[in-house]
């Protein structure tokens, strides 16, 4: 089922902005605009004046003064962004959440994205970077440049998602065009942004707001924002499993996640038992100290389908084996260690659903049990207390 079109920008709502930096970032922004993403403000920043002339973004910023590009030299991209700090700050100011998207390995994205992240940090904006690593055939030098740029950027953002271009050929049909392959990559950013927008802009039965998202994103490091839809028997569990399985993302081991936000969208037939089953699958990956938040929204337009959005953070911090939840659940075991993102629903790995809680608990009892067992505490809605 296609995404629901979100309403036009409302200044009273949480403000989400996406800034595409360089050619790759600009292409990702154009993809989102073309596919009708709403309630998001788009910005394009580039050293290439010709590329900006074709941009449909709400705001276009020429970095530097020549308009001739950065010549695959990150230091030129960084200097160009520094030259336009005030213009960049003005464009991103007012955002509650900023996505920075760029291709790593070239000049503009690699050099300018960290500068823009610094500006966002100074403004107190929650920032997520979504970047790509080059193909292996682009050479060792470009790959080293990309890896250096990623490390530089990671220290300046709250969370980072790294997409591997090298995996695109494996995931696309044999005769897929280059454009189709890159659209597959751009879909990661598109669905992540639209999924986040749905979570924080849609009133829910169990509501999740921006502060909940901020709490989860405070677990700094690599992140996964996955989304999938499924129907039929075990639909919520199938969608949850699919949302955390996509090989396009680099080495984020979901096991040991320090923060997780899970959001369910379905019609009135969605049951608490289905949510419990799906949360049981996801719970096998988090640490005992993880901050786990879940919410849900009702939409009759979903029909028999259930959509599950997962935001998992703090994935690349060292894992203490004594702090992870038991992962012997047959439904979850095949996915352990796999990176995750947006994926279509897949078949469940087992008919034996893991469980996450037996009966509804009060906040006090949840606190007591969390202290005794070390299990992550879940946000319990008032009507279940």
N, C-alpha and C positions, 0 to 999 in steps of 0.2 A: 504494500500500500504506500502511495507517495506521501511525503510530508505534508501536513497541513500548512497553508500559507499563513504566516504570522501577520498580525496587524502592522500598519505602518508605524514608523518611529514615534514614540510617545515620550516626551521629556520627563514625565513623572515616573517612568519605569527605569529599571537598572539599565545603564547605558553600556552597550557592547560595541567596541570598535575593532576593526581588523585593518592592519597596515601591511600592505605587500611591499617588500623591499627588494629592489632589483628586478631583473627580468622574470625569474622564477616566481617570486612573490607576487609580482604584478599579474602574471598569468593565473595564479591561484585566485586572486581577487576577481579577475574577469570571469572566471568559472563560476564563482559564487553569485555574482551579479546576474549572469546569464541564466542561472538556474533558479532565480527568483527568491534568494534569501532575503527575508524582511527583518525589520526591527534591529538591523545591524548597520552601522555607519562604516563605509569603506574609504580607505586612504591608500593612495599609491605614492611611493617615494622611489625615485630613480635618478641615476646620473645621466640616463639616456633620454634626451628631450623628445626624440621621435616616438619612443615607446609611450611616453606620457601623453602625447597628442592623441593616441588611440585609446587611452584609458577611459572607462565609464565610471570610475570611482567618484565619490562625492567630493573628495579633495585630492588634488594632485600636487606633489611637492618635487620640484627639481632640486636634487642634491648637488651642491657645488655650483660653479658658475659657467662651465663650458658647455654642458649638455651633450658631451661626446662619449660618455661612459667612463668606466674605471680601468679598462685595459686589463682585467683579471688581476688587479693589484689591490688587495684588501686595504692597504694603507691609504690609497687614494679614496676608496669608498668611505673609510672612517673619517678622513679629513673633510670630505664633501658633506657628510652628515654633521660634523662639528660646525661647519660653516653655516648650516641651516638649523641650528639647535632651537632657536626661538620659533621658527616656523613649524618645526616638528612638535614642539611643546604646545603650541597653540592648537594644532590639529588634534592631538590626542587628549588634551585637557578636557576634563568632564567625564571621561570614561571611568566606569567602575571596573570593567574587565577589558583588557587589550590582548588581542592575538597578534603576534608578530610572525609573519610567514616570509620565508626566504629560501633560496637555493644556496647551499654552502659549496664553496670551492672556487667561486668567481671573485670579482672585486667588490661590487656594490653590496650584495647580500651579506657576504662574509664580513666586510668591514663596517658597514653602516648599521646592521641589525644590533650589534652590541651597544652602539652609541644610543640608538633609539631606546633600547631597554634601560639604559642608565637614566635617560630622561624620564621614562615612565616610572622608574623607581623613585626618583626625586619627587615626582608628583603623587606618589602613594598609590599608584594604579596596580591592581592585581594583573600580572602579566604571564601569558603562556606563549612560548615559542613553538611554532610548527615548522620544521625545516627539513630539507632533503639532502641526502648525501649523493655524490655523483656516481655514475656508472664506473665500473672498474676500467673499461676501455678508454676512459678520459685521462688515464695516466696516474702514476704514483704521486706526482707533485700536486696535482689538483686534489687528490684524496687527502694528502697531508694538510693542505691548506684548509680543506673542509673540516677535518678533525680538529685542527687548531681553532678554527672559528667556532665550532660547536662547544668546545671547552670554554672558550672566552665568553660565549653567550650564556652558557648554562649558569655561570656564577652570577648573572645579572637578572635572571628571570625567576619567577616562582616555580614554574614547571616547564618541562620541555618534552616535545614529541619529535622523534627523528624518523623520517620516512626513507627507506632504502630504494633508490631508483634501480639498483641492481636486481631487485626482486620483481620489478614490474613485468618483465618478459615472462617470468614463470607464472604470474597470476593472470595474465591476459591471454586471450585466444591466440593460436599460432599465427593467424593472419591479421592480427590487430595492427592498425596503423600507429605511428608514433603519437599522433594526436590522441587516439583512444587510450593508449597506455598512460600518457600524462594526465588525462582526465580521471583515470583510476586513482592516481596519486592525489589529484586535487579534491577528489571526493572525500578523502580522509579529513581535510580541513573543513570542507563544506558541511559534512554531517556532524562533525564535532561542534562547530559553531551553532548550527541549527538545533542540535540536541541540547546544548547549554541554554540557548535562548528559550526553548520550550520549557525547560525545567524552571527557570527563574521568572518567566513572564506568564506562565499559565497557572491560574489558581488551581490548587490540587485538593483532593480529598485528604491526603496527608501532605501538607504543603512543605515545599523546600524553597528557601529564599536565597538571596545572594550571600548572606552571612554564612549559611550552611556550606555553600560552595567555597567561600573564602576559608572556612575552617579546614576543609579537606585539602584545598590547594596549599595550605600553610605547611604541609609535609613536603618540603622542597625536594627537587630532583626530577628524575624521569617520570613521565605520566602516560596514562592511557585514557583516551576518551573513546569509548566504544558504543555502538548502537546497532541493534538488530531487531527484526520483527519476525514473529512466528505465529502459526495458528494450529488449531487441532489439539489433540491430546498432549499434555506436558508442554503447552505452548510457552509459558513463562520460563520454564527451565531451558527449553530449546533456545529461546531468544537470549537468555543470559549466557549460555555457553557460546553462542555465536558472537555475542558482543565482545567477548574477551579472547577471540581467536582470529588473528590476521597476520600473516607473515610479512606484510609490508613494513612493519615497524621494527626498529633496531632493538635487539637484545633486552628489552624490558622484561624482566622476570616477574610475573604477576605475584608469584609466591613471595610473601614478606611485605606486601603493601602496607603502608602506614596509615593511609587514609583512603576511604572508599565512599562514594556517593552513588546510590542506585535509585533509578526512577522508573516506575512502571506506568504505562499508559494503556488503558483498555476501556471497554464499555462496562456496564453494570454487572456483567457476568463474571468479571475478574474476582477471584476469591482470595481470601487470606491464606488459604492452604496453598494456592499456586504461588503466592508471594513467598511464603515460608520455604517452599521447595526450591525456588530459584535463588533465594538468599542463602540457602544451605550450600548450593554449589559455589557461590561466590565467597562465602565465609571461609571455605577451606584454604584460601590463599592469603588471608590477612594475618598480621601478627596479633598476639593476644592484647597488645596495647593499642591496636588500631582504632581510629575514630571512624565508625561506620554510621552513615546516615541514609535512610531510605525514605522515599516519598512516592505518591501515586496520584494520578489524575484520571478522571472519567471522561471519555469521549465516545459517544455513540457512533461516530463516524469510523471508529476502528473495526466495527463488525466483530468477527470472530478472532481478530488478530490482537496480539499484545506486543507492545514495543517496550524494550528495556534499554535504558541508557546507563552506562557505567562510567564513572570517573574514578580512576585509581591513581594514587600518587605516592611519592616516596619510594619508588621502585628500585632505585640503584644504590640505596644505602646498604652497608654490610648487613647480612642476615645472620642473626643469632639463632641457631637451630632450636634452642630451648624456648624461643618466643613465638614460634609459628604454630598455627593451629594444625591439628592432625589432618593430613591430606590423604588418608586411606579411603576416602569416599570414592566408590567406583564411578560415580557420575563425573567427578572432577578430575580424577587421576590423569586421564589422557591429555588434559590441557595444561598440566603443571609445567612451568618453565617456558611456555609459549608466549610471545608477545601478543598484544591484542589491539584491536581497533574496531572500525566499522566493518561488519561482515553480514552476509545473508544468513538466515537461520539454517542450522545444520541439524543432522540427526543427533539425538542425545546419545551419550556414550554408554548409558546403562538405564535400565528401567527402575533401578533402586534409588529413589531420591534421598539425598542427605537432608537432615533437618537442622533448623537453626534455633527454634525455641518450641517448647511443648505447649504451654498455655500462656495467654496474655499475662504480662507481669506489670506490676506497678513500678514507677521509677525507683522507689526505695528498694524493692526486691531486686530489681535489675542491678542496682548499685551493689547490694549485698552479694549477689551471685558473681558479679564481675570481679569483686574483691577476692572472693574465695577461689574462683577458678582461673582467673586471669584472662577470661574470654572477653572479646570486645563488647563494649556496651552499645546497645542500639537505642536510637531515639524512639521512644514509645509514644504514639499519639494519645491524646487525652481520652479519646473515646474508648481506647482499649485498656486504660488504666483501671 
